[in-house]
Amino acid sequence: MKKITGLFAAFLAGVLILNACSTVEEKKTQETLTNLKLNEKMEHNAPAYHLKSTKEELKKILFTSGQEELIEEGKAAEIEVMVNNMTDTVGMEYRQMVTGASWMAYEGYVVLRYLDITLSAGMSDYVKEVDETYDPIWFTFEIPEEYRNTNPMIKRFYVLSRPGGTGLCDLDSNENTLTVALTGFGMYTLMMKDMYVDGILMEPCQEEDTGWYRKEDGRIEACTGIPTDESGGESLYLNEFGKIAKGWQMIDSEEGRWIYLDPKTGYRTKEGWHEIDGERYYFNAWDETVTGWFEADGKLYYAKEEGGIARSETITANGSAMLGIPWGEYTFDENGIVQE
């Protein structure tokens, strides 16, 4: 397979400035290469798509010159493209790689779908997955109906993003599609943001029928710590989809920081003791679960890596230099108090 040299990838990196994107002319229709089989597949409610690159172009990109000759002579070859919607199964670590943090959409964008885009190619007796290509392969994705813009006061932008902030902007003029040129395959994120076209602003963080929240400059963004009463006593937490999150949410994968949101109201769990699903947790002043050794009510406790405190068990626990506790084996009673 022909591999990417990095030149085109460098050109595409960081193109989230969508005003710099230009439209492209309509590509010619697919040629008839009956011995080159092209399969385009979708799974798990992935957005509909089609390849703008023709079979002839794909043949030149994905096959060696020797293979091209064999195809011209009638040798069977195969290309398969799969777009899989991974939104319901993608891990928190990947989500944070994409957005910077699970609760903050990148530069005002909100996430619509997490997609795994794979490409395989080869002769009929040897087909393998392709990670990168030298020349770009053009895709056009249809924007799902629920995310299409119907408000003339708003200009809506779409982008296909990869971890690290690399984004591919829209290269066509159709507001209901996203056309991108891919040279790498794997996990991508379909994102969008809105800008008001006439400068009219809304109040920050007002929930709309879609469940997204807007900032004062008109951008859709996942705002955090939204007060729900004048005292600010209760607050909601929005994920990268711009939706009210519920249940457990990791806010820092490196340090293992978690918060818990009421499954019905979405309110954040506050500082202090809380019992959740039969486990006892202690939340700090930032509404995060405590792990390791800590003091509360004048007593020592140990919260395991998953956050629940050790109770009615003997475990090997890490030490705490701050509290002067060495690493070793400790026994805890039914209330979680360490036994001498």
Disulfide bonds with the S-S distance in Angstrom:
Cys21-Cys169 1.75
